[in-house]
Amino acid sequence: MKRRELRERIFEILFRVEFMNEADMEEYSNIYDVRGVVKRCMPSVVTIVNTYTAEYSYWGQSYEQEEQSSGTGIIIGQSDTELLLVSNHHVVADADELIITFIDGTTAEAHIKGSDADMDIAVIAISLNTLTQETMEAIAI
């Protein structure tokens, strides 16, 4: 779709929504309801907290400080021993520790299996031994 066509379609939708009555609005929202998609996908989404050591240098003095960054990942598979996730390289770069939080609120430590900075992609793994049966039932692969 060309940019102009896309812009016209957006204005058409916005105009239609602005002047809809309540019954039309309900029918329109049912057509574009994404709750089902979210319900199916969220168990595959994880939060990643990366703890790393940052190095600073001021006025000839150098020091290190523990820092944290965070991002998200998606569960993509499972082997006999590991749960595999994909994320961005910049989320897991220079990690001293990676803590993953699942949909049920439980956490587990992960390690980097492989990463490509140019493609900004990383695969990380969690040992299945560290996950409870309840967590395994709550997540989706």
Disulfide bonds with the S-S distance in Angstrom:
none
